[in-house]
Amino acid sequence: MKVRDLLNYLIEYEKEGFSLDDKVMVRMFMTHGKAGIRGDFIDFKDCAPGPDSNILRILINQDEGDYWEWEEEKKEKKPLSPEAEKVLKLLHTAAGKVNPISITYSENRTENAFGVLGSADIPYRLGIEKDHGLAHSEEVGVNTGSRQWQRDFSVRSGVSVTRQINTSFNFARNRVWGVDGNQVRTETQTRDFLPQGVMGNEGMPVPGWNVRLTGVEKLPLVKKIARSASLEHGFSGKETRAWQNHDLQTSKYTSSFSPLVGLSMSSKKGMTLSSRYAIVKTVDNRFGGINSTRVKTDNTWTASTNYAHRGGFNLPLPFFRDFKFQNTINFTLTFDYSQSTTEERNDVQYDLSITDRRNSWKLSPRISYTFGKNVTGGIWYEYRESHSKIVGRKVDRDFGFDVNVPIRG
């Protein structure tokens, strides 16, 4: 209730010597002692009680000590059962851990019309009507144009399991279909999917996910060397199928654990470390005539470490102030390893056979230097080695350096 409403109530009952003049002081017996002014709200639970528990005293004129006893009916709330309170508390806690849910849907229609006689109406130009209702010239022939439709749907959200564990989810579906000028109907569907089986089609629709765990530096074996550390894990899978005149032509399934395990860490001595291990598997199926299957599996591991040292020195100059030189040296070491296996078959009745296998690794140290604010340089070396079932062993070595000195005129 507003103070102004209370004042109007008092005037209505002809309280002598009281009006709505701005000079009139209104003070409430609040537990925190805050003075009320016109426009404020009176919170009855904060006002001091009078003789009766349902009567509250409100001081009208502090100088004369006048007060008004205001009687307010208190509505008693019925307490919930302990079981209901537990359920509501659990739902409230769970809802607070869920990230905002984002839902996106879009639809698009494209049409190319050849040899149209006349001009289309405004509703068709605005996309309200789907048919232009116009005749085509006889010179065009059968190819009167093409039409294409597209629908996209996606859902994004996540769950904060704890302060250290955060997850995110994403599911998307896309469908594109159309008819070309020769009246050939084509359709392509793509959705998030978890492939299973030799051909990948034995899986089910599953959203992609990402999991991040922070606070790893608090573990007993890690806290001795790391200032901060975190772990990551992610998965994304896709299913893509293509039809022509309602006959399935191709299907492709991809599952990517990227990374399967990822580690990011910074040591107490200023060194940073990053490592990722990923598995990507792709299945290509072709139908119609030769029903072939091609499976490619890639395993990759990347690791890199970096250390930066900052320093400098002073050059004393006679009759002048000392000249300060600042320099920074970065030491970077990168290691990459990959293994790729390709399996194929020319018909569904045969088993998959290995047609190619490749192994490769690379080691690359690099030192970069910054002298002052303008001079930069670096030196690097890279060693690469690969082995293929078809090509054999191959070794590459690269060395280089660079110096950058700006010249200003």
N, C-alpha and C positions, 0 to 999 in steps of 0.2 A: 504494500500500500504506500502511496506517496504521501509526504508530509502535507502537501497542498490539500489532498482529499481529507486528511484528518482535520485541517483547519476549517474547511467548509462544513465538516460535521459539527465542529464546536459552535460555529456561527449559527448553524441551523437550530441548535438548542439554546441560543441566546446566552452564551457565556459572557457575563459582563466584563467590560474592559478589554475585550479581545477583538482584533480585526485582522485583515490580510495585509496590513501595512508592512512595508519592507523592514521597518525598524523593529518589529516585534521579534524577540529572540525565541527560538524553539530549540530545546535541547532534550535529547532522549537519554534515559538511563541505560546506556549500552555498556556491556562488559568491558569494551575497549575504550569507553569514554569519549567517543567521537561525536562532535556536535552535528546535529542534523539541520539542513537548510532547505528552503523551498525547492521542491523538485526531487529531493532525496527519497529513497525508499525506506520504510520502517520495517526492520526485520524483527519480528516478534520473538524469535528464539534468542536474540541477543539483548533484548530489553530486560530490565530488572523486574522481577515479579512483585506484585502488591500483596496485600493480605491474603487474597485468594489466588490459587494457582492459575485461574483463568483470567485474572485481572492484571494488567500491566500499567505501571505508572509512567507517565510522560510529563516531564517538567515543561511548563509553558513559559513562565517568566522566572528566570533564575534569581533576579534581584529581590522579588517579593516572595519567592518560595512557593508559588502556585503550581499545582500539578493537576493533571487529569487522569483519572483511572479509566482505562480503556479495557473493555471486556471483549475478548475474542474467543470464539468457539474453536477449540483445538480438535482437529480431525485425527483420530487415532488410526495408525496404519496397522493392518493385520500382518503379523509376522509370517514369513514364508516357512515352509517346512525345511528342516536341515537338508533333506535330499534335494529339494528344488534349488536351495541356495548353492549346493555343491555343483549341480548341473549348470546353473547360470554362471557361476564363477569359472567353471571349466570352459564354457563356450566363450566367455569374455576373454579369457587368457589365450585361447586358440585363435580367436579372431584378431587379436592384437599382433600375432606372429605372422599373419598372412599379408604379403605385400599387395599393393593395389592391383586389381585385375583389369587388364586392358584387352578389349575385344574389338577387332577390326573386321569389317566386311565391305567389300567393294564389288561392283559389277560394271562391266564395260561391253559395249556392242559397237562393232565396226562393220561398215558396208561400203563396198565399191560397186557402183552401177555403171555399166558401159552402154552407150548408145541410147540414153534416156531421152524420150520426146517430151518436152515441156519442163516445167519446174515444179519441185515438190512444195507442198503446203507448209505453213509455219509449224504446225504441231510435229511434223516429221523432222524438220530441221532442228527443233528443240529436243528431239529424242523422245517425245511423248508417244507418237505412233511408230510402229515397227515396220510398216510397209508404206513405201512412197506412192503406190497406186498408179504408176505411170507405165506407159507402153514403151517397148524397146524397138529400135530401128531394125528392119529386116536385114540390113547389111552387117549387123553385128554377128548374127548366127547364133550358135548355141551358147557361146561364152558371153552371158549377159552381166557378169559380175561375180563378186564373192562376198560372203558374209562370215563374220567371226564373233564369237561370244567368249567372255572371260569372267570368271568368278574367283575371288580370293577371300579366304577366311583365316583368321589367326587369333590366338589367345595367348596372352603373356601374364605371368604372375610369378610368385616365389614365396618361400617360407623361411623365416628367421627362426630356426630351431632353437638356438641359443645365441648369446652375443658373439660367440666365436664361430658358429656354424651358420652359413647363409647359403640358401639354394635358390635357383631360378628355373622356371619351366617355360617352354615355348612349343606351341603346336600350330602348324600352318597347313592349309590345304589349298591347292590351286587346280582349276579345271579350265581348259581352253578347248573349244570345239568350233568347227566352221565347215562351210561348203564352198569350194572353189568354183571357177567358171565352168569347169567340165562336170559339175555336179558330183564331185568326189568328196565324201565326207571324211574329215580327219578329227581326231580327238586325242588330247593329252591330259593326263591326270598326274599330279604330284602331291604327295603328302608325307608328313613325318611318320616314320615306320621303323620297326625293329626287325631286320631281316633274320630269317632262320631257314635252315635247310640248304641243299646244294644250289638250288636256283634262287633262293632268297624269298620266295613267295609264301613260305610257311610261317611267316612272322605275323605281327599284328601292329595296328597303329599305336604308336607310343610317342609322347612328346619328348623333345630334347631337354636335357637338364645340365646344370652346372652346379657344382658344390665347391665351396671355399671354406677352409678351416684356418682360422688365425689363432694366434697365441701358442703356436707350437714351440716357441722358444722357452716356454715354462716347463717343458718336459725335462726330466732329470738329466738325460744324456745330451740334450741340446742346449740347455741354459748355460753350460760352461763356456760355450764358444759363440753363441748367437745372441745378437741384440734383438732381432726380430726374425720371425720365420712363419711361413704359411704354406699350406698344401692346397692343391687344386685338382679337380676331376671334372671331366665334361664328356657328354655324349650327344651326338646328332646322327640321325638316320633318315634316309629318304627312299621313297619308292616312286618311280616314274614309269608310267605305262603309256603306250601310244597305239591307237587303233586307226585303221583305214577301212571305211565302209563296214564298221562294226566288227572287223576281224583284227585280233591282237597281232601287232607286228613286232614290237620290241618291248622289253621291260628291263629296267635298271634299278639295282638296289645298292645302296651305299650305307655303310655303318662306320662311324668315325668316333673312336675314343681319343679325343684330342683336347687335353691330354688324358691318358689313362691315369697317370700320376704326374703331378707337377710340383716342384719345390722352388720356393724363392726365399733366400736367406741373406741377411747382412750380419757380418761378424762384429765383435766388439772392437776389432782393430781397423775397421773401415773397409773391409773386403766384402764384396757382394758375390753371391752365387745364385745361378738360375739353372734348373735342369727340367727337361720335359721328355716324357716317353709316350709315344702315340702309336695307335694301331688303326689303320684305315683299310677297309675291305670293300671292293667293288665287284659286283656281279652283273654281267651283261648277257641278256638272253635275246636271241633272234628267232622269230617264228616265220613260217611260210616257206616251204621248200626244205632247206636245211635248218633244223632246229638246233642251233649251236648255243653253247654256254662258255663264257670266258670269265674266270675268277682271278682277280689280282689282289694280293695282300701286301701291304707296305708296313713295315715296322721301322720307326725312326726314334732316335735318341739324340737329343741336343743338350749340350752343357756349356756354360760360359761363366767365367769369373773375371772380375775387374777390381783393380786396386788403384787408387789415386793418391798421389803424394804431392802436397802443396808446400812450397817453401820459397826461399828467396835470399838475397844478400844485399848489403849496403856498400856502395862505392863512395868512399870519402873523396871529396874534391876540395882543394885549397881555395879559401876565400868564398866558397859557396856551401850551400847545405848539402848533406849527403844525398846521393842519388840511390833510390831503392829499386831493385829489380825483383819482380815477382814471377815465379815459374811454377808450372804444374806438369807432373808426369803421370800418365795413365798407362797401366799395364793390363792388357786384355788377352785372355786365352780362350779360344773357342774350339769345341770338339763336336763333330757331327758323325753319326753312324746311321746307316740305312740298309735295310734288307728288303728286297722285293721279289715276290714269287708269282709267276703267272701259270695258271692251269686252264686247259681248254678241252673241249670235246665237240665233235661235229654232229652228235645226235644224242637224244635223251636216253637212249638205251645203253650208251657207253659210259664208262667211268672217266672222271677227270684225270688228265695226265699233265705232268709238269713240262711246259714248253720253254720256259726261261726262268733263270734265277740270277739275281744281281746282288752283290754286296759292295758297299763302298763306305769309306770313312775319310774324314778330313780333320787336320789339325792346323790351327792358324793362330800363332802368337803375334801380337802387335804392340808397339810402344809409340805413343803419341806424346808430343812435347809442346807446351805453350810457354813462350818466353815473353814476359811483359804483356802488353795488350794487343800487339800486332803480329808478332812472329809466331808461327805455328809450323809444326813438322811432325813427321812420323816415319817409322820403319816397320815393315811387316814381312812375314814369311808364311807361305801356305804349302802344305803337303797333302796331296790327294791320291788315294789309291782305290781302284775299283776292280771287281772281278765279275765277269759275265759268263754264262754258260755258252753263249754264242761267240762273243768277242774275245774272251780270255782276260788276262790281267793287264791293267793299264795304270801307269804311275805318272803324276804331274807334279811339278815343283815350280812355285812362283815366288819371286822376291821383288821387293820394291821399296822405295822411300819417296817422300815428298817434303818440300819446304815452301812455305808461303811467306813472302815478305812484301808488304804493300809499299808502293812507291807513289808518293804524292808530289805533285808539281805545283 
